Amino acid sequence: MSQSYELEIVEEYELLGEKRYRLRIKGTSIYLNVAADNPEKAVEKAIKMINDMRLDALVEVIKKEGQSAE
């Protein structure tokens, strides 16, 4: 699916000499942790993870439920 997601970098840290990023899918409580050289690569990897794990369908359900609760 070629959907774009609003991702927010909530933390940048180093673990065992590796730069890592913690990203949140906006509008959800879903967080992804990725290793990357820079924020742009972190976002690319997070989007790939979302698509590989088929989280895109879950994200749509969460966002629709959030809109209907308003």
N, C-alpha and C positions, 0 to 999 in steps of 0.2 A: 504494500500500500504506500502511496507517495503522499502521505499526510505530514504536515509540519506540526511540530509540537513546541509549545512554549516551555523551555527548560531554563531553570534558574540555578546558577552555581551557588550553593550554600556554604561550601567549604573547599578549601584548597590545602592539601597537606602532603607531607612526605612520609613514606613508609618503606623502611629498608632500602633507602636510597632511590626510591621511585616516586615521582610526582604523581599525585592522585587527586581526583576531583569528586566531590559529592554533589549530585544534581537532583533537583526536584522537578517533577512534571507539574507545572502550574495548574491549579484547580484540583489537585489530588494530594494525597499523602504518600505518593510513590516516590521513593528515593533510589537513585542508581549511583554506584561507586565505580569509577573507571580510572585506569592508569592512562595518562596522556602527557605529551610534551607541552601542550598549551591549551587554553580554554576552547579554542575552535575545534581541535582534535577531540577534546573531551565531549563536546556536544555531538560531533559526528558519531563517536563510539556509542554514546547513550542512545541516539536515534536508531543505530543499527541493533542495539540490544532490545529496544522496544519492539522493533519489527521482528527480530529473530525469536523473541519469546511470545510474540503475538499479543503483546500488551495493548496494542492499538484498540482492539475491541473492548477491552476492560476500561480503558481511558474514556472511550465514548460513553459507556454506560455510566461511569462515575460522573462525568460532566453533565449528562442528561438528568441524572438524579439530583445533582446540585442545582440545576436550573429549575426543576420542578418544585424544589423545596422553597424557592424564593417567593 
